[in-house]
Structures are given as structure tokens and as C-alpha cells.
Amino acid sequence: MLRCLAVDPDLQAEFLRDSIGPLFGDYYWWHRAPEKLYEPIRGSNGEPWRPPWERSEDERPGFIYLLELEI
């Protein structure tokens, strides 16, 4: 299995998307433009990104479609 992972770029991309995709999606959501006009960008106040499990429910993103992420 590891030998296949080492040489197959498609398998590598799938592995990365499946293993770190949710965290990358959350990180991307944290730094993207706000959904409402005049709402500050998350993190623009100097607060660094934290993993979702360290934030309250209202600070977490909704569904993120991982296949659209460019990993």
C-alpha cells in the first residue's frame, strides 16, 4: 500500500484530501472573505486559526465540499 502511495500522484492527492482535507477546509474558511458586507474577516483582528475542536460551535464552518479544495 505504501509503495503505491509513494508512486501514484492520484492516490497521493486522494490520501491528502481524505486525511487533512477537513482541517485545510476549515483553515481556508477561517481566512476567506466574510459572507456579509462590513463583517470583518476572521483572523483579521490578530486571532490566529485554531482547530475546530478548540472553538465554539458558532465559530465553526458549515459543510465544506472537499473536492473543490486545491490540495
C-alpha positions as protocol buffer text, in pm:
chain_id: "A"
residue {
  index: 1
  type: MET
  ca { x: 0 y: 0 z: 0 }
}
residue {
  index: 2
  type: LEU
  ca { x: 273 y: 249 z: 93 }
}
residue {
  index: 3
  type: ARG
  ca { x: 464 y: 169 z: -226 }
}
residue {
  index: 4
  type: CYS
  ca { x: 154 y: 254 z: -431 }
}
residue {
  index: 5
  type: LEU
  ca { x: 108 y: 574 z: -234 }
}
residue {
  index: 6
  type: ALA
  ca { x: 472 y: 669 z: -297 }
}
residue {
  index: 7
  type: VAL
  ca { x: 444 y: 648 z: -677 }
}
residue {
  index: 8
  type: ASP
  ca { x: 80 y: 728 z: -766 }
}
residue {
  index: 9
  type: PRO
  ca { x: 5 y: 1104 z: -774 }
}
residue {
  index: 10
  type: ASP
  ca { x: -371 y: 1047 z: -789 }
}
residue {
  index: 11
  type: LEU
  ca { x: -357 y: 825 z: -482 }
}
residue {
  index: 12
  type: GLN
  ca { x: -140 y: 1085 z: -307 }
}
residue {
  index: 13
  type: ALA
  ca { x: -395 y: 1360 z: -376 }
}
residue {
  index: 14
  type: GLU
  ca { x: -681 y: 1138 z: -257 }
}
residue {
  index: 15
  type: PHE
  ca { x: -489 y: 1046 z: 60 }
}
residue {
  index: 16
  type: LEU
  ca { x: -413 y: 1411 z: 140 }
}
residue {
  index: 17
  type: ARG
  ca { x: -771 y: 1518 z: 71 }
}
residue {
  index: 18
  type: ASP
  ca { x: -909 y: 1242 z: 295 }
}
residue {
  index: 19
  type: SER
  ca { x: -658 y: 1284 z: 577 }
}
residue {
  index: 20
  type: ILE
  ca { x: -606 y: 1660 z: 603 }
}
residue {
  index: 21
  type: GLY
  ca { x: -887 y: 1790 z: 384 }
}
residue {
  index: 22
  type: PRO
  ca { x: -1128 y: 1875 z: 668 }
}
residue {
  index: 23
  type: LEU
  ca { x: -861 y: 2073 z: 855 }
}
residue {
  index: 24
  type: PHE
  ca { x: -746 y: 2250 z: 539 }
}
residue {
  index: 25
  type: GLY
  ca { x: -1109 y: 2332 z: 454 }
}
residue {
  index: 26
  type: ASP
  ca { x: -1161 y: 2480 z: 799 }
}
residue {
  index: 27
  type: TYR
  ca { x: -838 y: 2682 z: 771 }
}
residue {
  index: 28
  type: TYR
  ca { x: -945 y: 2813 z: 430 }
}
residue {
  index: 29
  type: TRP
  ca { x: -1290 y: 2904 z: 565 }
}
residue {
  index: 30
  type: TRP
  ca { x: -1131 y: 3093 z: 856 }
}
residue {
  index: 31
  type: HIS
  ca { x: -931 y: 3318 z: 623 }
}
residue {
  index: 32
  type: ARG
  ca { x: -1175 y: 3372 z: 336 }
}
residue {
  index: 33
  type: ALA
  ca { x: -1373 y: 3688 z: 278 }
}
residue {
  index: 34
  type: PRO
  ca { x: -1674 y: 3738 z: 508 }
}
residue {
  index: 35
  type: GLU
  ca { x: -2020 y: 3639 z: 390 }
}
residue {
  index: 36
  type: LYS
  ca { x: -2178 y: 3969 z: 489 }
}
residue {
  index: 37
  type: LEU
  ca { x: -2077 y: 4317 z: 382 }
}
residue {
  index: 38
  type: TYR
  ca { x: -1885 y: 4509 z: 650 }
}
residue {
  index: 39
  type: GLU
  ca { x: -1825 y: 4193 z: 854 }
}
residue {
  index: 40
  type: PRO
  ca { x: -1456 y: 4167 z: 948 }
}
residue {
  index: 41
  type: ILE
  ca { x: -1252 y: 3885 z: 800 }
}
residue {
  index: 42
  type: ARG
  ca { x: -1194 y: 3612 z: 1057 }
}
residue {
  index: 43
  type: GLY
  ca { x: -841 y: 3635 z: 1186 }
}
residue {
  index: 44
  type: SER
  ca { x: -806 y: 3999 z: 1080 }
}
residue {
  index: 45
  type: ASN
  ca { x: -821 y: 4105 z: 1443 }
}
residue {
  index: 46
  type: GLY
  ca { x: -500 y: 3913 z: 1505 }
}
residue {
  index: 47
  type: GLU
  ca { x: -667 y: 3599 z: 1632 }
}
residue {
  index: 48
  type: PRO
  ca { x: -484 y: 3301 z: 1485 }
}
residue {
  index: 49
  type: TRP
  ca { x: -659 y: 3000 z: 1338 }
}
residue {
  index: 50
  type: ARG
  ca { x: -740 y: 2725 z: 1586 }
}
residue {
  index: 51
  type: PRO
  ca { x: -862 y: 2373 z: 1507 }
}
residue {
  index: 52
  type: PRO
  ca { x: -1242 y: 2338 z: 1505 }
}
residue {
  index: 53
  type: TRP
  ca { x: -1249 y: 2136 z: 1827 }
}
residue {
  index: 54
  type: GLU
  ca { x: -1093 y: 2433 z: 2012 }
}
residue {
  index: 55
  type: ARG
  ca { x: -1368 y: 2675 z: 1901 }
}
residue {
  index: 56
  type: SER
  ca { x: -1733 y: 2709 z: 1989 }
}
residue {
  index: 57
  type: GLU
  ca { x: -1999 y: 2573 z: 1752 }
}
residue {
  index: 58
  type: ASP
  ca { x: -2083 y: 2918 z: 1609 }
}
residue {
  index: 59
  type: GLU
  ca { x: -1716 y: 2971 z: 1511 }
}
residue {
  index: 60
  type: ARG
  ca { x: -1708 y: 2653 z: 1302 }
}
residue {
  index: 61
  type: PRO
  ca { x: -1789 y: 2633 z: 933 }
}
residue {
  index: 62
  type: GLY
  ca { x: -2085 y: 2454 z: 788 }
}
residue {
  index: 63
  type: PHE
  ca { x: -2039 y: 2190 z: 521 }
}
residue {
  index: 64
  type: ILE
  ca { x: -1722 y: 2230 z: 311 }
}
residue {
  index: 65
  type: TYR
  ca { x: -1710 y: 2047 z: -23 }
}
residue {
  index: 66
  type: LEU
  ca { x: -1360 y: 1896 z: -9 }
}
residue {
  index: 67
  type: LEU
  ca { x: -1337 y: 1803 z: -378 }
}
residue {
  index: 68
  type: GLU
  ca { x: -1324 y: 2174 z: -465 }
}
residue {
  index: 69
  type: LEU
  ca { x: -1017 y: 2230 z: -247 }
}
residue {
  index: 70
  type: GLU
  ca { x: -689 y: 2251 z: -437 }
}
residue {
  index: 71
  type: ILE
  ca { x: -465 y: 2034 z: -223 }
}
